[in-house]
Amino acid sequence: MNEIESILCKVLACDRSSLYLDHSRRALRVVENRRLEAILRRRLQGEPLQYLLGDVDFMGLKLCVRPGVLVPRPETEILVDEALRRFLCGCLPKTGGRLNILDVGTGSGNIAIALAAFLPQNKRGWITAVDISETCLSVARVNARRCGVADRIRFVKSDLFSAVGGECFDAIVSNPPYVSLREYRHLAEDVRREPREALVAPGNGLYFYRRFARTAARFLKPGGSLFLEIGDTQAGEIEKIFGRRQGWSAVEFIKDLAGRDRVAIMTKQFK
């Protein structure tokens, strides 16, 4: 569905087929026209389309988004798909079948919710989803209830691992900020209307990867895996960052549909 179709479906409260079958031959009512003009005005001012529509599709799940929350993107579906594939093929240490997973920087809750929704019954354990933003946590809780998985996810306010305590997980999954300041200046206007703190990282976009390399192993069980979304030019630097830290296996990279490195996977070594 293209952008104008999406906006018209929002204005008319209908799906795409109804847009052409039921509404194609009538003029907009006054209230509908005003609503359309308001949305178009905000869009022309650079507001993200997803904020105007109020929701976004992520792996077939309809999630609400609003200003202050990063819009989920297809690239992150690759991260979730790869984590699910490895969970299902038994790539993690034996844990009685149930998995204990940590989602760091949950945002809209898209990663945690998709994992909770698509893990089979025999693998479902508990997912802890953390974020430093109260706005994000509020939206994520709404999305978890909307998708019917609220009973499987615990949402916690935390700066990375600060509120996790001494708990250890089978896997940690995260889409951290990884855009450099130089790259940020060249992003589209509507992307720059999303929360900057969810996009930009110091140190040429590598700051959070360095924090993960230093601290994440303490929160993983031996043999547990760390799954990170990465920028498409960062693989070499990330390999160096984790290679300099003892306790991690060699970094694996998963490519996106355009053939660019998009996911990095590290495993905590057994002592």
Residue pairs with C-beta under 8 A, 6 or more apart in sequence:
1 9
1 16
3 49
5 16
5 19
6 49
6 53
7 36
7 39
7 40
7 43
7 49
7 52
7 53
8 19
8 23
8 36
9 15
9 16
9 19
10 39
10 52
10 53
10 54
11 28
11 32
11 35
11 36
11 39
12 18
12 19
12 23
12 32
14 22
14 23
28 36
39 52
42 52
43 49
43 52
46 189
46 190
46 192
46 193
47 190
47 193
48 71
48 190
48 191
48 193
48 194
49 190
50 56
50 65
50 71
51 65
51 66
51 67
51 71
51 193
54 64
54 65
54 66
55 62
55 63
55 64
55 65
56 62
56 63
56 65
56 71
56 72
56 108
57 63
58 72
58 76
58 77
58 108
58 110
58 114
59 77
59 80
59 110
59 114
59 117
59 118
61 110
61 113
61 114
61 117
61 143
61 147
62 146
63 72
63 108
63 109
63 110
63 113
63 143
63 146
63 147
64 108
64 139
64 142
64 143
64 146
65 71
65 72
65 108
65 139
66 135
66 139
67 193
68 133
68 135
68 136
68 195
69 107
69 108
69 133
69 135
69 136
69 139
69 194
69 195
69 198
70 107
70 108
70 136
70 194
70 195
70 198
70 199
71 108
71 194
72 107
72 108
72 110
75 229
75 256
75 262
76 110
76 111
76 175
76 229
77 114
78 229
78 254
78 256
78 262
78 263
79 111
79 173
79 175
79 227
79 228
79 229
79 262
79 263
80 110
80 111
80 114
80 115
80 118
80 173
82 227
82 254
82 263
82 265
83 115
83 171
83 173
83 227
84 115
84 118
84 119
86 92
86 225
86 265
87 99
87 119
87 123
87 171
88 120
88 123
91 225
92 99
92 170
92 171
92 223
92 224
92 225
93 170
93 221
93 222
93 223
93 224
95 125
95 170
95 221
97 122
97 123
98 123
98 124
98 125
98 126
99 119
99 123
99 124
99 125
99 170
99 171
100 125
100 126
100 128
100 167
100 168
100 169
100 170
101 112
101 115
101 125
101 126
101 127
101 128
101 169
101 170
101 171
101 172
101 173
102 127
102 128
102 129
102 130
102 164
102 169
102 171
102 172
102 173
102 219
103 109
103 111
103 112
103 115
103 127
103 128
103 129
103 130
103 172
103 173
103 174
104 130
104 160
104 161
104 172
104 173
104 174
104 176
105 130
105 131
105 132
105 160
105 174
105 175
105 176
105 177
105 198
106 112
106 129
106 130
106 131
106 136
106 137
106 140
106 155
107 131
107 136
107 140
107 175
107 198
108 136
108 139
108 140
108 143
109 129
109 136
109 139
109 140
109 141
109 143
109 144
109 153
109 155
110 143
111 129
111 173
111 174
111 175
112 127
112 129
112 140
112 144
112 153
113 140
113 143
113 144
113 147
113 149
113 153
115 127
115 173
116 124
116 127
116 144
116 147
116 149
116 152
116 153
117 147
117 148
117 149
124 152
125 170
126 152
126 153
126 154
127 152
127 153
127 154
128 153
128 154
128 156
128 164
128 167
128 169
129 140
129 153
129 154
129 155
129 156
130 155
130 156
130 157
130 158
130 160
130 161
130 163
130 164
131 137
131 140
131 155
131 157
131 158
132 157
132 158
132 159
133 195
133 197
133 198
134 157
137 155
137 157
140 155
141 150
141 155
144 150
144 153
144 155
156 163
156 164
157 163
158 164
160 208
160 211
160 212
160 215
161 215
161 216
161 218
161 219
164 219
167 219
168 218
168 219
168 220
168 221
168 224
169 219
169 220
169 221
169 224
170 220
170 221
170 224
170 225
171 220
171 224
171 225
171 226
171 227
172 212
172 216
172 219
172 220
172 224
172 225
172 226
172 227
173 227
173 228
174 208
174 212
174 226
174 227
174 228
174 229
175 228
175 229
176 201
176 208
176 209
176 212
176 228
176 229
177 197
177 198
177 199
177 200
177 201
177 205
177 207
177 208
178 201
178 205
178 206
178 208
178 209
178 229
178 230
178 231
178 234
179 187
179 199
179 200
179 201
179 205
179 231
180 200
180 201
180 204
180 205
181 200
181 202
182 204
183 205
183 231
184 192
184 196
184 199
184 200
187 199
191 199
201 207
201 208
203 210
204 237
205 231
205 234
206 234
206 237
206 238
206 241
209 228
209 230
209 234
209 237
209 238
209 241
209 242
209 264
210 241
212 226
212 228
213 241
213 242
213 244
213 245
213 248
214 245
216 226
217 245
217 247
217 248
217 268
220 226
220 268
221 268
222 268
222 269
222 270
222 271
223 267
223 268
223 269
223 270
224 267
224 268
225 265
225 266
225 267
225 268
226 265
226 266
226 267
226 268
227 263
227 264
227 265
228 238
228 263
228 264
228 265
228 266
229 262
229 263
230 238
230 253
230 261
230 262
230 263
230 264
232 256
232 260
232 261
232 262
234 261
235 251
235 253
235 261
235 264
238 251
238 264
239 251
242 248
242 251
242 264
242 266
243 250
243 251
247 268
247 269
248 266
248 267
248 268
248 269
249 266
249 267
249 268
249 269
251 264
251 265
251 266
252 264
252 265
252 266
253 261
253 262
253 263
253 264
253 265
254 261
254 262
254 263
254 264
254 265
255 261
255 262
256 262
